[in-house]
Amino acid sequence: MRSATYNEFGKPSEVLSINESPTPEPKNSEVRIKTILSSIHNHDIVTIKGEYGHKPVLPATGGSEAVGTIDALGKDVKDFEQGQRVVVSGVSGTWAEYFVAPAKSLIPIPDAIDDEMAAQLIAMPMSALLLIEFLNIKPGQWLIQNAANGAVGESMAMLAPERHINTINLVRSKESEQELIELGITDNNVVTDDDDWKEQVQKIVGDAKISGAVDAVGGKSGGELLSLLGKHGAMASLGSVSGEPLMLNPSNLIFNLTKVKGFWASDLMQEISADDKQRLIKELIERASSGILKLPTGGIYNLDDIQKAVSEDVQSEKKGKILIEP
């Protein structure tokens, strides 16, 4: 089979190559999946660079989420069948014609959800739901987020209102705001290029306080989010698009008794109970099936074009998730 592999950490467009290798055989509690579409996530890129929270053993195959059909079952797998369409996230090696995954990680996907949405249904939208619970945001409360036109931000803006949680969606430009509007996200969007953007935020919340913040940018932007939190608020740090350390004013921490917490979705997914995981997955499937959750696609590239698909040009200009097909 063909797969996108790398023998050293580095720039993905330079270290990835297409190789032929034996089709993997599933172990007793695993299944082999024939890939239909696989997502390219930011954490996939960072993993290949060797900068993620864990490093795979090299040589390694890229990719961590995909939709596909079950091609072979390990002898202990009882609840699935060949040909069944499933989604898998949090695994490795999905940028390939076939990959193996633990049967316990499989999520059957209804026909109402097409392949393009299914290929990106779990990782980023699940992060949005986990963030709400991680920050303990309750119905009626306010949550503010930067990089709101990113995959997690867009998911948050669509999913949180279904829990009766109010979001303020910060983006850098009118063009980025238009991306939200095209998805039907029209309320409480604020462009931080505007000189009075903080005043706009205060006007939106009125006398209410902001209980939670989600920072995906770091640097000065993260500190500005923290400054807008109300007393006893909490901010989750889940990324650093700016590449800069968080710039926090101690006064905002001290006098508002606020908290800043690191958020790593893949680790939290290992900690939550099976019941909670199933509850969140059910919520995602329901929202996607009903059309409430929309996940735009920025383009579909053949596996042979993986170097272009992961390139900075494509990734920086994307208006949705880039997908790979074998």
N, C-alpha and C positions, 0 to 999 in steps of 0.2 A: 504494500500500500504506500501512498504518498503522504508525507507529513512535513510540516514546517518546523525544523529543528535548529538548535544552536549549540555550538561546542564551547563557547566562551561568552561571558557577559559583556555587553556593550550596546552600541547603538543598534536598535532592532533592524533597521533597514540594511545594516551592514553585516550583522552576525547571523541573521536568519537565512536558511536555504532550504530548498525542497529536496528531500531524500526518499529513497525507496527503502522500506524495511518490512520485515515479516508482519503480517496481520496479527495483532495481539490475541491471545486466548484468555477468556475470562476464568478467574479462579472460582472456587465453589460458591462464594456469595456475591459474585460479580456478574455483570452482563457486558456483552460487546455491543456497541452502538454504531450504526452506520450514520455518519454525520450528514445532516441536511444543510444546516447553517450554524455558524459559530460566531460569537461576538468578539470584537477587539475592545477590551476595556483598558482604562488607564492603568489599572493595577497589572494587567498583562504586560504592558509596555515597561512599567517600572521593574517588574520581575526580570524581564530579559536584560535590563540594564544592570541588574544585581543590586538594586536599591530598595527592594521590598522588605517586608518584615521577616520573610523567610526566603532562603535561596534553594532552588531545586538542585538535585544532583545532575551534573552534566555528563554526557549530552542530554538535552531536554527538548521536549516538544512544547510549543507555545499553546496558549488558550486555556480557558477555565470554565466556559459556559457554552452550551450548544443545545439545539433541538435535533433529534434524530429518531431513527427507528431501531428497535431492538433486533439485533442480528443473530445473537447467540446467548444462551443462558448458562450460567454455572449450575452444577447439579443440585445445589441447595436452594436455588431461587424458585419460589413457588407462586408468587402473586403477579407475575408478568408473563407475557407471551411474545413470541417472535412476531415482528411486524408492527408492534405497538409503538405509537409515537409518544415520546417522552422528552422532558426537559431535564438537564443536569447542570448544576452550578457548583462551584467550589471544588472542582476536580482539576486534573491536569491533562494536557495533551489533546485538547479538542480541535486544534488546527491540523486535522488529519482526516483521511477518508474513513477511518475507524478509530475508536478509542474504547477503553474499558472503564467501568465505573462501578462502585459498590451499589448493589441493588437497593439499599436503604436510602440512597441519594436520588433515586429516580422519582420524577413527578409526572404522572400521566397528564396529558394536555388535551382539553376538549377541542372539537372541530371548529368551534366558534372563534378560536384564537389561531391566526395564521402563523406561518413559519417565521416571518420577519419579526413579529412581536414575540413569539415563543422563544426565539433565540436569545432574547435579552430580557425576559420577563422577571427573572429572579434576582440577580445580583444587585442592580441599582435600585429598583423599586423596593426590594426587601430592605435595603439599607435605609430607605426613607421611613418605612414602618418601624424598623428597629430604632432609628433616631428618635422618633416620637416617644417611644417607650423608655429609651435610654435617658432622655431628658425629663421623663415623667410629665409630659404635657397633657393637660386635661381638656375636655370639651369646654369651649368658650374662651380658652386662653389664647395668647398670641405667641407666635414663633416667627423669628426673622432669619433669613438665610441669604448669603451672598452666592455668587456664581449660580444664580437660580435658573439659568438656561443650560446648565449641565444636566447630565442624566439623572443624578440624584435630586437636584433641585426641581426639575420639571416633574418628576414623580411625586415629590413632596407637595408641590403646589396643586396636584390633582388628587392625591390621596388624603391629605390632611383635612380638607373641607368635608370629606365624607365622614370623618370622625368629629365634625363640628369644631375643628381647630382652625383658627385664623392664621394665615401666613402673610408675611411681607416679603416680597420677592425682589431682591436687589440684583440688578444687572449693570454692566458698565456703559452701555450705549443704547441708543434708540433702535439700532439694528438688532441687538440682542433682545430687547423688549419685544420686537416684532416676532421673533421666534416663539416667544411665550404666547402672544396673541393668536398666532396661527394655530396653536394647539388648544385654543379656547381658554387660556389662562389670562384673564383680562382684569382681574381685581387686584388691587394693592401691589402693583408693579412699580418700582422706583428705580430711576436711572441715576447712578452715582456720579455720572459726569455733570449732572446739574449741581450748581453751587448750593442750592437750598435743599438738597436731598434729605438731610436730617430733619429739617422742618417739615418736609412732606411726610416723613415717617411719623413724626409726632402728631401731625394733623390726622393721619389715618387712625391711630390708636386712641386719640383723645385722652380721656382721663384714665384709660386702662393702662396696665403695665405689660411689658413684654417679658414673658416668662422663660423663653428659651431662644437660643441662637445656634445656628449651624454655620461654621466657618470652613470653607473649602479653599480659601485663598491664602490665608496667613498674612504675615507682614502687617502693614498699617491697617488693611481692611479688617483683619481679625480684631484688632484693638478697637476699631470704630464700632464693630458689632457689640463688643463687650460694653462699651460706653452707653449703649442704648437699652441695656437690660434693666429691668426693675429690680427692686430689692429681693434677695434670695433667688435670683435668676441663675441659669446655668447655660454654659456654652460648650458645644461639642466641637472639637477640632478633628476633621476627617481628611484634610488634605492641605497642600500648600502650592496652589497653582502659581503663585508669585515666586516661589523658590526662596522666600525670605522668612526668617524667624518671626514668630508672633511678637508684635509690639504692643505690650499691655501697660496701661496706666495703673499702678498699684492702688490709687485712690478708688478706681472703679471696682476693684476687688474688695478692698477693705470696707469702705463705707456702705456698699450695697450688699455685702456678704455674699458675693457671687462666686460661682465655681467654674473652673475650666477643666474639661475632661477629654481625654483622648478617646477616639472612637475608631475601632477596627472591626468592621462587619464580619469578616471571615472568622475571627476569633470568637466574637459574640455568638455566631451561629453554632459554634461547638459547645457553648455553655447553656443555651436555652433548652428547655425541656422539649421532648418530642411533641407534647400536646400544644405547646406554644408555637412551635415551628409549623405544625399542621394548621393551626388557627391563622397564622399570618399568610401561609401559602393559599389557603382557601380564600382569604380576603383579596389577595392579588388576582387570583383566577377570576373571581366574581367581578372585580373592577375592570379587568381586561375584557372579559366576555361581554359586559354591558356597555362597553365603549367609554366608560369614565376615564380609564387609564389609557393614554395614547403614548406609544413609544416610536418616535420617528426614526427612520433609517437614513443614514447619510450616504449609503452606497453599498453595493454588493460586489465583492472582488473574488475572482477565482483564486484558489489556493496557490496556483502558479505565480500569481501577482502579489504574493504576500509582502514582498519588500516595498512595493508601492503603497499597499494598503496601510502599512505601519509607518510610512514616511511622515516626517514632520509636516510636509506640505499638505498631505491628505488629512492628517489628524488635526491640524490647526484650523483648517477651513471647513471641517465637517459640520453639518447641521442636523446631526443625528448619529446613531451608532453605526459604525462601519462593520459590515458582516462579511464573513468568508464562506464560500461554498467550495466543496471539493471538485 
